[in-house]
């Protein structure tokens, strides 16, 4: 009797070359390597300020909202962007959008990979949130920031132009359109009263203004 053994060498993905910081749009952003992903550890703050009462437009100028139309708010929490403005008016998942070359707007898969690496839905949010109450409202449940992601609660600009939820919610756009309707997009949600990281596949209206984090392209490999 003869036995045959078929063995294959497991392949391990090459690690990305994650810099400690990157310059973009006249600012320097700190970055963080989490698993095999490299993220901005700050909310992006690029573009020209526009009032929350107006929709952002496709005019070859990146536009941003600042909380309650206070420009200094963008310095601490980053800008808020409508989905189309963030994507720079393309529809493809993983588009560069308002991110620098070699980086992109995270798609839903990028968000799920991050969530799973940090322990799943129930505990990953605590590992992503900045500790304490300098930005987050009390009680900021479960916040350890052990991942270094340093999520800040930038709140939102809603479809009516009203600002809300700063210090209690962080909303992060994904480049994936909703499974339900093309007028909505995926987003990631963190809350001061929970340690979860919720990926909202049902979608949020693209006219909402949410925070944005950039993630490095997977083909940016270490030499």
N, C-alpha and C positions, 0 to 999 in steps of 0.2 A: 504494500500500500504506500502510496506517495502522498505527501502533504506539501501543499504550496502555500507559501506565505507572501502576501502582497503588501508591501510596506511603502508608505509615501512620507516624505519629509514634510512636517507641518510648516506652513509658511507664516511668518510673523510680519505684519505690516511694518514697513520702515517708519520710523518716527519722523515727524515733521520737524523742521527747523523753526522753532518758535522764538522770535527775538524778545528781548525784555521790553522793548518799546518800539513805536513806529511813528514817524511824522506824517501828518496828513492834514491838508487844508489849513496850514499855519499853526497847528497844534501838535502836541506830542501825547500819544495815548500809550498807557501801560498795557501790557498783554499778560496772559496767563496760559500755561499749558495744562490742560485737564485731560487725562488719558492720552489719546492720540489726536486731540483737537487743540488748536491754538485760538484763543478768543481775545478780543478787546476786553479789558477788565474795567472799562469805563463806558458809559453811554456816549454814543457819538454826538458831537456838537459841531455840525458843519452847516454852512449856508447863511442866507440872508433872513433876518427876522421879518415875519409877516404877522399881522394881527389874527387872532383866533376866530374872528368873525368872518374871515375869508377862507375859501378853499385854496390850497396850494395848486399852482398851475404849471403846465408844461411850457416853460418860457426860456429854457436853456440856462436858468439860474436855480441852483438848489435853494429851497426855501424851508424854513423851520418855524415852529411855534415855540414860544417860551411861556412857562406857566403864568397864567393871568396876565399875559402880555408884558411881563417884567423881564427884560433882556438879561439881567444879572442872574435870573433863575437858571438859564441855560448853562451858565458857568459851573454850577454845582451839580445839576441833574441831567445835563445834556438837552438836546432839542427833542421835540415831538414831531413826528412825520406821518402824513397820510401814506397809505400803502403805495399808491402810484408814484408819488414823489420819491419815496424811499427806493423804489425799483427803477427810477428814472425812465418810467413809461415803457418798460418791457414786461413781458409776462412769464419768462422762463424761470423755473425754480433755480436757485443758486446764482441769480444774476449778481453782477458786481454792484449795481445800484449806486448808492452814495458812499460805498466803501472804497478804499484804495485799491490799486492794481495788485493782483495776487490774493485778494480777499473777496468775500462775497457775503450777501445777506443769507443767514442760515435758513435752510429749508426745514421741513418738518422732521425729516430723518436726522439731520444734525441735532435738532432739539431732543429727539427720542434717545439718541446715542448718549448725549449729555445726561439726560434724566436717568437712564439705566446705569451708567457708570457711577453715578452718585447715590445709587441705592434705590432707585425707583420713585414713583409718584409721591409717596408719603413722606419721605425724608430728604429728598434731593433739594427742595427749596430752602430748607434750613442751612444746608451746606453752601448755598449760593448767596444768601442774603448777608449784607454788611451787618456786623454786630452792633449792638447798642442802639441808642435813640438819637444820634446826631442827625440822621435822616429819616429813619423809620419811626413811626408812632409806637408807643408802648401798646402791647407787651412784646412785640417782635419775637413771637414764639419760635423756638428751635434754632435761632440764628447763631451759627458758628463761623460762617464763611470759611470753612475748612478747605473748600475748593479753590479759594482765592478769586472767585468770579466777581465778588463785591457788588451784588445787585442793589441798585438804588430805586426807591419808590417814586418814579417820576410822574405817576398818575396818568391822566389822559386828557386830551381835548376831544370832546364828543362831537357827534355829527351836527349838533345845533350850534357849535362854537363855544360851548361852556367847558370850563376846566374843572376837574374833580379828582379826588382820590390821591392827591400827592401826600406822601408819608404813610399811606396804608396799602397801596397796590403798586406793583411794577408790572407793566404790560410791555412785552417785547414782540415786535412783528417777526413773522417768518415769511419767506418768499414763496410759500406754497399757498395756492388758492384753495378756498373751502371746497369740500366735497359736495356741499349743498348748493352753492350759487357762486357765480364768478364775481359777484359784487362784494364778497367777503373773503378774508384771508385767515390762515392759521395764526395763532399767537401763543406766547407763553405767559403764564400768570403766576405771580408770587404775592403773598398776603402777609400783613403784619400779625394776623391772628392765626396763622397756620404755618407748618413747616413743609407743606407740599409744594411741588412745582407742577402746575396743571398746563398741559398742552391742549389748547382749545381747537380741536379739529372741526367743530361745528362752525367756527368762523366768527370773525368780528367785521363789522362794516368797514370797508376800505377807507372811508372818509374820516374815521377816527384818527386822532393823532397819538401815536404810541412811541415809546423809546425804541432804539435800535442798537444792537451789538453786531459787530462784524466778526466773521470767522475766516481763518486762513484757508485757502484752497488746498485740497488734499495732495495736489501734485507738487507742493512746495516741500521737497524732501531734503533731509540732511545729506550733505555730500559724503 
